[in-house]
Amino acid sequence: MEETKRVIALGFFDGVHIGHGALLRKTAERAKELGCTSAAFTFDRAPREFVTGESVPLLTNPQERSALIRELYGIEQVIVEPFDRGMMTMPWRDFMEKLLLEKYHAVHLVAGHDYHFGYRNEGNPALLRDYCAAHGIGCDIIAKVEHRGVTVSSTLIRALVESGEVERAAEFLGHPHAMTGTVEHGFGLGTARLFPTVNLIPHGATIIPAHGVYATKVHLENGETFLGVTNVGTRPTVGTGNGVTVETNLIDFTGDLYGQHIRVDFCLRLREEKRFSSTQALHDQIAQDIARTRAALSETNASS
């Protein structure tokens, strides 16, 4: 059976930001030059989560990372390895030889300037470059990427999203921060008394924007996209508990989406979440939010 030769980008790729994009574009370019398969290597969880036993909130889950890597940068394969004790204690040389070369048949590797790998992170870009040179493997080390004088990093973007600065986060991501999930049944208040809504239940392992109201774009399973107004928070006017919800009014949509998988792109923060004196006052405010969302986002193609 013929081996699949791969050019592999190395990284965790949380959020798939523009810094990651530099690696992934180079990977696709090298794969085309060499007539090989382009691939990206990542883990199923943050290594720190396994080491500490504590949940590490991230911008994307493995499925979201894989989809972004393929869709935005044309990478053909995304390799998601489990980060377990074997991976944690694997010497850097075994990581290179047994995993990347023997298992995945790498002929060229692409990594960032700060990439570390192997037991106790002993592997580094210098060792990676030297090993590849000694064994006839191609290697590109990508310099840090800056935006407006600031180094692009997942840590920075996580902080921006958590503070609700979704527009600035999008500058570093190269795309809007998104949340995906299956539409859940809510309390029925949106349909009965306000506007029809779809509800996503946040999971503890995924970062969500700060409580507030956002102009969003909602991508449906059938490929359609609608503008939306999304409330992140506890719904203080009509809420019945303290749990955080992500509730979106789809503008100009009619139908039932319960059980469907959707993606919500956070494009603009409209306002803080607040308690209103009545559901009518909340209704009037949502109408204003819808108008602002139309004005802000309708100039872009809502079906793109």
C-alpha positions in Angstrom: 0.0 0.0 0.0 1.4 3.4 -1.0 2.3 5.7 1.8 0.7 9.2 1.9 3.5 11.7 2.0 2.5 14.8 4.0 3.6 18.3 4.6 2.5 18.9 8.1 1.8 22.2 10.0 2.5 21.8 13.7 0.6 23.7 16.4 -2.5 23.6 18.6 -4.3 26.2 16.4 -6.9 27.3 18.9 -9.2 29.8 17.1 -7.2 29.5 13.9 -6.0 33.1 13.9 -3.9 35.0 11.3 -0.7 33.8 12.9 -1.8 30.2 12.3 -2.8 31.3 8.9 0.9 32.0 8.0 1.8 28.5 8.9 -1.1 26.9 7.1 -0.6 29.0 3.9 3.1 27.9 3.8 2.0 24.3 4.4 -0.4 24.4 1.4 2.2 26.0 -0.7 4.9 23.4 0.1 2.5 20.6 -0.4 1.7 21.9 -3.9 5.4 22.2 -4.7 6.2 18.7 -3.5 3.0 17.0 -4.8 2.1 15.9 -1.3 -0.9 16.0 1.0 -1.2 19.1 3.1 -2.0 18.4 6.8 -2.2 20.1 10.2 -1.4 18.4 13.4 -3.2 19.2 16.6 -4.4 17.7 19.9 -7.9 16.8 21.1 -7.5 19.0 24.2 -5.1 21.6 25.6 -2.1 19.9 27.1 -2.4 21.9 30.2 -5.9 20.4 30.8 -4.4 16.9 31.0 -1.4 17.9 33.1 -3.4 19.9 35.6 -6.7 18.0 35.5 -8.6 21.4 35.2 -10.8 22.5 32.4 -9.1 24.9 30.0 -11.6 27.1 28.1 -10.7 27.5 24.5 -11.9 29.5 21.5 -12.7 26.3 19.5 -13.2 22.6 20.0 -11.4 20.1 17.8 -14.3 19.9 15.3 -14.4 23.7 14.9 -10.6 24.0 14.6 -10.6 21.3 11.9 -13.4 22.9 9.9 -11.7 26.4 10.0 -8.3 24.9 9.0 -9.9 23.2 6.0 -12.3 25.9 4.9 -10.1 29.0 5.4 -6.7 27.6 4.2 -7.5 24.6 2.0 -5.6 22.1 4.2 -6.6 18.6 3.1 -6.2 16.7 6.4 -6.4 17.6 10.0 -4.7 15.1 12.4 -6.2 15.2 15.9 -4.1 13.2 18.3 -5.2 12.5 21.9 -3.1 14.2 24.5 -2.7 11.5 27.1 0.1 10.3 29.4 1.9 8.6 26.5 1.9 11.9 24.6 2.9 13.9 27.6 5.9 11.7 28.4 7.0 11.1 24.8 10.6 12.3 24.2 10.9 15.0 21.5 13.0 12.6 19.3 10.3 9.9 19.4 7.7 12.6 18.6 9.6 13.4 15.5 10.6 9.9 14.4 7.8 7.6 15.6 4.9 9.9 15.2 5.5 12.5 12.5 7.9 10.5 10.2 6.9 6.8 10.7 3.1 7.1 11.4 2.3 10.2 9.3 5.1 10.0 6.7 6.0 13.7 7.0 8.4 14.9 4.3 8.2 18.6 5.3 7.3 20.3 8.5 6.1 23.8 9.2 6.1 25.3 12.7 5.9 28.7 14.5 8.8 30.5 16.1 7.6 29.5 19.6 6.6 25.8 18.9 7.6 23.3 21.6 7.0 19.6 21.7 7.9 16.4 23.4 8.4 15.6 27.1 8.7 18.7 29.2 8.5 20.8 26.0 12.2 20.0 25.4 11.7 20.1 21.6 12.0 23.6 20.2 12.3 25.3 16.7 16.1 25.0 16.7 16.0 21.3 17.5 13.3 20.8 14.9 15.3 22.6 12.2 18.5 20.8 13.0 16.8 17.4 13.1 15.1 18.0 9.7 18.4 19.2 8.1 20.2 16.0 9.4 17.5 13.7 8.1 16.6 15.2 4.7 13.3 16.6 5.9 12.1 20.0 4.7 11.4 22.6 7.4 10.0 26.1 7.6 10.0 28.1 10.8 7.5 30.9 10.6 8.3 34.2 12.4 5.9 35.8 14.7 2.9 37.6 13.1 1.9 41.0 14.3 -1.2 43.1 13.7 -0.9 46.8 14.4 2.3 46.3 16.3 0.8 43.6 18.5 1.9 39.9 18.4 -1.0 37.7 17.4 -1.7 35.0 19.9 -4.7 32.8 21.0 -4.2 34.0 24.6 -4.7 37.6 23.5 -7.8 36.7 21.4 -9.3 34.7 24.3 -9.1 37.8 26.5 -10.7 40.0 23.8 -13.6 37.6 23.4 -14.1 37.2 27.1 -14.3 41.0 27.4 -16.8 41.3 24.5 -14.4 43.0 22.1 -15.5 40.7 19.2 -14.7 43.2 16.5 -11.1 43.5 17.6 -10.8 39.8 18.1 -11.9 39.3 14.5 -9.0 41.5 13.4 -6.6 39.0 14.9 -8.5 35.9 14.0 -9.1 36.9 10.4 -12.7 35.9 10.8 -15.5 36.4 13.4 -15.4 34.5 16.6 -18.1 31.8 16.3 -20.0 29.4 18.5 -21.4 26.2 17.1 -23.9 23.8 18.5 -27.3 22.1 18.4 -30.4 24.3 18.8 -32.0 23.5 22.2 -35.5 24.1 23.5 -35.6 27.2 25.5 -38.4 28.5 27.9 -40.7 29.5 25.0 -40.8 33.2 26.1 -39.1 34.4 22.9 -41.7 32.9 20.6 -44.7 33.6 22.9 -44.1 37.2 23.9 -41.1 38.7 22.1 -39.4 37.4 18.9 -38.8 33.9 17.7 -35.4 32.7 19.0 -32.9 29.8 18.8 -31.0 28.7 21.9 -27.5 27.3 22.3 -26.3 26.0 25.6 -22.6 27.0 26.3 -20.3 24.3 27.3 -17.7 25.0 30.0 -14.8 24.1 27.7 -15.6 26.8 25.2 -15.1 30.6 25.7 -18.1 32.7 25.0 -18.2 36.5 24.7 -19.0 38.7 27.7 -22.6 39.1 28.7 -24.3 41.4 26.3 -26.2 41.8 23.0 -24.4 41.2 19.7 -25.1 41.6 16.0 -24.5 38.1 14.5 -24.7 36.0 11.4 -26.2 32.6 11.8 -25.3 29.8 9.4 -27.8 27.0 9.0 -27.2 23.3 8.1 -28.7 23.9 4.6 -26.2 26.6 3.8 -28.5 29.6 4.4 -27.2 32.5 6.4 -29.4 35.0 8.4 -28.6 38.1 10.3 -29.3 37.7 14.0 -29.4 39.5 17.4 -27.8 37.4 20.0 -28.1 37.8 23.8 -25.4 36.2 25.9 -26.2 36.1 29.6 -29.0 35.3 32.1 -31.9 37.1 30.5 -32.6 39.3 33.6 -36.0 40.5 32.4 -37.6 37.1 31.6 -35.0 34.6 32.8 -36.0 31.9 35.3 -32.5 31.0 36.6 -28.9 32.0 36.8 -27.6 29.7 33.9 -25.9 31.5 31.0 -27.7 31.1 27.6 -26.9 32.2 24.1 -30.2 33.1 22.6 -30.5 34.4 19.0 -33.3 36.1 17.2 -32.9 35.2 13.5 -34.0 38.2 11.5 -36.5 37.4 8.7 -36.5 33.7 9.4 -39.5 31.5 10.0 -39.4 27.8 10.7 -38.3 25.2 13.3 -34.6 24.7 13.8 -34.7 22.6 17.0 -32.1 19.8 16.8 -30.2 21.4 13.9 -26.5 22.2 14.1 -25.8 25.9 13.5 -22.9 28.4 13.7 -23.3 31.9 15.2 -20.7 34.4 14.1 -20.2 37.3 16.6 -19.7 40.4 14.5 -20.5 43.5 16.7 -21.3 44.2 20.3 -24.5 46.3 20.4 -24.9 46.9 24.2 -24.8 45.5 27.6 -27.3 43.0 28.9 -29.8 44.8 31.3 -33.1 44.3 33.0 -36.1 46.1 31.6 -39.2 47.2 33.4 -41.5 45.1 31.2 -41.5 42.6 28.4 -42.9 45.4 26.2 -39.8 47.6 26.9 -37.6 44.6 26.1 -39.5 44.0 22.9 -39.0 47.7 21.9 -35.3 47.4 22.6 -34.9 44.2 20.6 -36.6 46.0 17.7 -33.9 48.7 18.0 -31.2 46.0 18.1 -32.6 44.5 15.0 -32.5 47.8 13.2 -28.9 48.4 14.3 -27.9 44.9 13.1 -29.5 45.5 9.7 -27.7 48.8 9.3 -24.3 47.4 10.5 -24.3 44.0 8.6 -26.7 44.3 5.7 -24.0 45.9 3.5 -22.3 42.5 3.6 -23.8 39.7 1.7 -25.9 37.8 4.4 -25.8 34.7 2.3 -22.0 34.5 2.2 
